[in-house]
Amino acid sequence: MSVPLAGRVIQLAYDPGITPKGGGLPGLAVLKNVVNSINMFGIIAVVGALAVSLGVWAWGHHTGGHQAEANGKKGAVVAAGAALGLGAANGIVAFFSGLGSQVH
């Protein structure tokens, strides 16, 4: 007996049978290397941004430039947040990927 199309679509929606698998496509190692390099470039850029922001903060504080001081503080907080995000990116994706694999 044939299963109607609606029954097959509902069955597919519950379990499509797809799981992540490493090594399925050529160039996976190259892609990982490129992403790692982009992440390292981002971290290096954040170090520069943090240094500039801290310098602006100090300059604004010592010259009485309240706007410059506030902008330096904001830049330092943003740079710290960016460093946190870049450093934790792999763990965040792994956490949510594991969490997503538990959904049925």
C-alpha positions in Angstrom: 0.0 0.0 0.0 1.4 3.4 -1.0 1.7 6.2 1.6 0.0 9.4 0.4 2.1 12.4 -0.4 0.9 14.3 2.7 2.0 11.4 4.9 5.5 11.4 3.4 5.9 15.1 3.8 4.9 14.9 7.5 7.3 12.0 7.9 10.1 14.0 6.3 9.4 17.0 8.5 9.9 14.8 11.6 13.1 13.1 10.6 14.9 14.2 7.4 17.9 12.0 8.3 20.5 14.7 7.9 23.4 15.0 10.3 26.7 17.0 10.0 29.6 15.0 8.7 33.2 16.1 8.3 35.1 15.2 5.2 32.0 15.1 2.9 33.2 17.8 0.6 36.7 18.6 -0.7 38.4 21.6 0.7 37.0 21.4 4.2 40.5 21.7 5.7 41.1 24.8 3.5 37.8 26.3 4.6 38.7 25.7 8.3 42.1 27.3 7.7 40.5 30.4 6.1 38.0 30.8 9.0 40.7 30.4 11.6 42.8 33.1 9.8 39.8 35.4 9.6 39.2 34.9 13.4 42.9 35.7 14.1 42.7 38.8 11.9 39.6 39.9 13.9 41.4 39.4 17.2 44.4 41.4 16.1 42.1 44.2 14.9 40.3 44.2 18.3 43.7 44.5 20.1 44.4 47.6 18.0 40.9 49.0 18.5 41.2 48.5 22.3 44.6 50.2 22.4 43.2 53.2 20.4 40.0 53.4 22.6 42.0 53.3 25.8 44.3 56.0 24.4 41.3 58.2 23.6 39.8 57.5 27.0 43.0 58.6 28.7 43.5 61.6 26.5 39.9 62.7 27.0 40.2 62.3 30.8 43.4 64.3 31.1 42.4 67.1 28.7 38.9 67.5 30.2 37.2 66.4 26.9 34.2 64.6 28.3 33.0 63.6 24.8 36.3 62.0 23.9 36.4 60.3 27.3 32.9 58.8 26.8 33.8 57.7 23.3 37.0 56.0 24.5 35.0 54.2 27.2 32.4 53.0 24.6 35.2 51.9 22.3 36.9 49.9 25.1 33.6 48.2 26.0 32.8 47.4 22.4 36.3 46.0 21.8 36.1 43.9 24.9 32.8 42.5 23.7 34.2 41.8 20.3 37.1 40.0 21.8 34.7 37.9 23.9 32.6 37.1 20.9 35.6 36.2 18.7 37.2 34.0 21.4 33.9 32.3 22.2 32.6 31.9 18.7 33.6 28.2 18.3 32.1 27.3 21.7 28.9 29.3 21.1 28.3 27.6 17.8 29.1 24.2 19.3 26.8 24.8 22.2 23.8 25.8 20.0 24.5 23.1 17.5 24.4 20.5 20.3 21.3 22.1 21.7 19.7 22.0 18.2 20.5 18.4 17.7 18.4 17.6 20.8 15.3 19.0 19.2 12.9 16.3 17.9 
